[in-house]
Amino acid sequence: MTTATSKNTHAVSKSSSATTPLFATDYNVYINHTDAGGIVYHANHLVFFENCRRDWFTKLGLNGYFLQTDDGKVQHFVVSQADLQYKRAILLDEVITVRIDNVELKPASIIFYQSIYRQQPKYDSSANNKAIATLLSTAKIVVACVQNQLTAESISNNESTDAVGNIAPMRPIRVPQKLRDAIQQVIT
C-alpha cells in the first residue's frame, strides 16, 4: 500500500478510515492489555503503535531498530516524543486495526502518524454495506536515530561513577541510508 507524504501535519492527524494507510495490521486485545474493567490500559496504546511499526519494518525486510555499521558500532532508534490522543476505549477481546497513516523522514529521525480503529460489525446503508470503522486513538511518534557512545570496557575501566554520568551515552546520528531508501520507496 502506498500513499504520498504530506508536509501538512494537520491533514495527517485528521486522517479518516477512508484514506489508505502505508501499513495496517490487526491485533487481538488480550486480558494482559486491560485493567480490571476490561479496558485497554492507556500505555498499551503505545505498545500497539510500537508493534505496528516493528511489523512494518519486518515487512519491508529491515531490522530497523538495531543496525550495525561497517565498523561494528550499533545504531538504533529511541522514541523521543509521543503525542497521543485517546478518542474511545479499546475493550477486551476486540480485534483492532493499528495503522501507519503517514511517515515523515528527517535527517536524524522518523515521524510516524498512526491510528487505531475498531471494525464494527454494524452496517451502514450509506456505506454500501461495508463495516464502519471507529477511530479509537491517534499518535504522532518521533523516533530518533542514535548511536551508543559507551562500551562495556569504558564503564568497567572507569573508577568513578560520576564520570560515567558526565559522558553522553548516545548521540544522534543520521537515519541510515538503507533504511531511508526503503521507507522513501514505500511513502512515494
N, C-alpha and C positions, 0 to 999 in steps of 0.2 A: 504494500500500500504506500502510495506517495502523496505528498501534498507540498505546495510551495511554502516557503518560510515567509513570515510576515514580521516586519520591524515594529508593527503596531501591537504593543502588548495588551492594550485594552481589548482589541478584537480577539486575541488569542484566549484571554482569560474568560471571555464570554462565549466560548465555543459551545456549540449545541451538539446534541447527539446526531444531528443530520450531517455534520461535517465528517469527512473521512480522516480518521487518525493515522499517524505514522505507524502505530503499533497498538494492538489491543489484545488482551488475553483475559480469560475468565478464571476466577478463583472461588473456591468454596470457603464459606465462613464457618470455622470450627469453634468449639467451646473455648479453646485457649485464646481466641481472638477477642472474647467478650468479657464483660463484667458479670456480676451476679444477676443482672436483669436481662441478660441475653443481647445486650447492645455492644457493638464493637467498641472497645476502649479507644479513646481518641488517638493515642500514639500509634496504634496499629494501622491507622490510615497511612502513616509514613512507611510502615512495613510493607503494605500492599504496593505503594508507589515504588519503593526500593526494589521489590521483587519484579515488578513490571520492567523497570529499567534494566535490571540484570538479565531478565529473559530476552529483552530486545537485543542487548549486546550479544548474547549467546546465539540468537537467530542470525545476527549479522556475521557470525563466525569469529567474534572477538572475545578475548578475555579482557574486557575494558577496564577493570578495576585495578589490576596489578599487571604492569607491563615492565619488562626488563630491557634496559638499554644494552647496546653492544659492549659497554664497559662493565656490565654487571650491576649497575645501580637500579634500584627499584623505584618506579614511578607508580603512583596510584591516585585515586580520586577520593576526596572527602567532601561531605556536604558542608558548604559554607553558609548557606542561607536556605530557609524553608518558610514559605508563606502559604499557609493552608486556610481554606475557608470551608467550614462544615455546613452543609445545607440540610441534610436529613440523616437520620440514624441508619446505620448498617446493622442488620439483625442476624442472629444465629441461624445457621442452616440455609442462608441465602447463597445464591451464586451471583457474584458481582463481576462487572466488566471493568477492568482497570486499563486506562489508555494513556498513551503518549500522544498528545494532541499536536504539539509543535516543539521544535528544538531550535535554540539559537547557539551558534558556535562563537565563542570569544577566544582571544589568544590563549588564555590560561584557564578557561572554564567552559562549561557547557550548561546552558539554562534549559531546563525541562518544564514544559507546561503540561500538566497531567490532570486527569479527572477519573472519578469513579462513578459508575452508573449501576442502577438496578434495572434489570429487564423485567417488567411487569407482565404477567400473563393476560392482562386485560387487553381488549382490542378496541380501537377507536375507528368508527366508520369513516372519519375524515382522513385517516392514515392508511386507508385501503387494507384493513385487517392486519396491520403489522403491530408487533408488540411495541408498547410505549416504554421508552427509557426515561428513568427519573435520575436526575443529577443528585449525587449524594455528597460529593466533596470535590474541590479543585485545589491544585497546588502549583506554585512556581518554586522550583527547587534548583538552586545554583550548586553545581558540583565543580569544585576546583581541582585542578591537576597539580600535584605536589611531588616532591622528591625527598626521601629521607636523608637527613644530614648526619645522623648518629648511627654508629655501628655498635655491635656488642663489645668490640675491643675498646672503643673510645670511652664507653661507660665504665668498663671494668678497670681500665688503666687510670681513671680519674679518681683521686682520693677524696676530693671534696664534692659533696652533693650539691653545694651552692653553685659550683662551676657548671655542673650539668644543667641546672636551671637557667643559666645565662646563655646557653647555646640554643639557637633555634633548632628544634628537632626536625623541621621540614621547611622547605622553601617552595614557593610557587614556581611552576615551570610551564612552558607552552604545551598545549594538548599535542600528543604525538601525531605525526603526520599520517600514519596508517589509520589511526582511529578517526582523525579529522576527515580523511578522504572517504572512509566507509560511511560515516554519518552524512557528510555532504552529498554523497551519491543518493542516499535514501531521501533526503529532505528537498532535493531539487528535481 
